């Protein structure tokens, strides 16, 4: 990471805490094979990793996401540490492409950091099949039918994560 070592440790701890640690591959709430601290790239069911392997994967993946985020956020060097860390955590979770096309990035690049922090909250949903949406509704989540017949549903875990990312972001302003 291009910020200080202390900052890097804070971001790694935050993302690791949000994602949680699992040494064996599992299916995330939308059915994607996942391992370690939310890693999905190249993961196959049945795969296992040691804690050290998972920590190395997290560091490598954060560096990759940071590089992608910085490519589309031209003013990244001027963004204070805490908003930067919140944006990196969001990028790690939603992917570089989604971050680069987001209102979060657009507002940050326009200099509206408070608006960018607030826009983090819109990323608390995931897409589900009709049957999975029924289960989401049973958990108290709100679902909206999309044009493709799938459902966009809130996820309480993502809402909590976004609340924490937004708070981190606003703390740095």
N, C-alpha and C positions, 0 to 999 in steps of 0.2 A: 504494500500500500504506500501511496505517496505522501501520506500525512505522517505524523510522529508515531513512534513505536507504541506509546501510551494510547494514542487514538486507535491504532490498529488492534490492540488488545481489547479495547472497549467494543469495537465493532464486531470482532470475532466472538466475544462473549455474548453480545446482544443477539446476533444472528443465531449462534449456537443455542441460546436459550429459547428463542422464538421457535426454531425448527425442532428442537428436542433431539436426542441421540438414540439411535437404534443401530445395533451392529449387524442385524439381519435384514435383508430386503423385505419390504412390506408394501401393500397397496395403499396409497394415500386416499383421502376421501373421494377423489374423483377417479380412482382406479389406476393411477400411474405408479409403476414400480419405483420405490424410493428406498434410500439407505442412508445411514450415517446422520448427518445434519441437514436432511432435506435434499440430498443429491439425487438427481433423476437421470443424469447423463450416463448412458451405457449400463444402467442397472437392469439386472435380470433377477427374477424371483429365484430364491435359493441361495443367492449370493450372501456372503458374510465378509465383514471387515473388522480389523482390530481398532481399538480406540485411536491408536497412533495413526493408522491409515486414514481413519475418518477425519482426524484433525488436519492431516496433510491435504486431504481432498477439499476440506472447507477452505483452507488458506489458498489453495490453487484456484478454486472456483470463485472465491471472493475477488482475487486478483484479476481473473478473466472478466468477471462482471464489472469490476471497477473500470477496466480499460474500455469496455464497451460503453459504459455510462459516460465516461469522459469524452468519448468520440462524439457523442450527440449533445453534450452539455458544454457548450463553448466557454462558459464562464465558470467552470468547475473550480478553478484555482482561487476564485474570490469568494467561494461559498464557505461560511464558517463550519467548523468541524462537526457540530451536532446535526445541523441540517444535512450536511454531506453524508454523514453516517446513516441518517434516516433514509436518504435517497438510495444509498448503497444497499441497505437492508431490503428496501422495496424492490430494487433491481434484482437482487439475488432471488427473491421470492417469485416475482412475476416474469422475469426474463428481460434481457437487454432490449429486444425489439419492442416489447410492450412499454417499457419505461420510456424509450426514445420517442414513442408516439403519444405519450401521455400528457394530460393537462399538468401534471406535476412538473415534468420537464419544461413544458412551454412556459409556465408561470415562473419557474426558477430562472430560466434563461432571460425572461423579460424583466428580471429584478424583483419580482413579487414573491419573495420567499415565504411570507406569511400565507399567501394564497396557495403556494406550492405545498406547504405543510398541510393546509386544510384539505387540499385535493388528494392527499394520501388516503383519506377516508373512503374514497370512491372505489378502492381496490379491495373490498371485503366480500367479494362474490366469486363463485365458481360455476361452471356449466355442468349440468347433470342431465341424465336421461329422465324420461317421464317417471319411471319406477323409482329411481333414486331421489327424484324431487319429492315424491310422496313421503319418503323417509325423512328428508330434510324438513318438510312442513311439519311432520310429527314431532320433530325436535324444536319446533317453534320458529324455524327460519322462514323468511319471506322468499317466494319464488315467482318469477315472471317468465311466461312462455316466450321463447324467441321465434323468429320467423322459420328457423330450421326444425322446429318441433321440440328442441331441447329446452331446458329451463335454466335460467340464471338465478341462483339462490344465494342469499346471504349465508355466511358461515360465522358462527359466534367466535370461533378460534381466530379467524382472520380479523374480525372486528376488534377483538382484544389486541391483537398484534398491531393493527393499524392505529388504534388509540395510543399504544406505547410508542410507535414510530412517530406519530404526529407530536406527541408530548416531547420526545427527544428533539425533534426538529424545531419546535417552538422555543424550547429551552435555550437554544443557541442563537436566538435573534436578539 
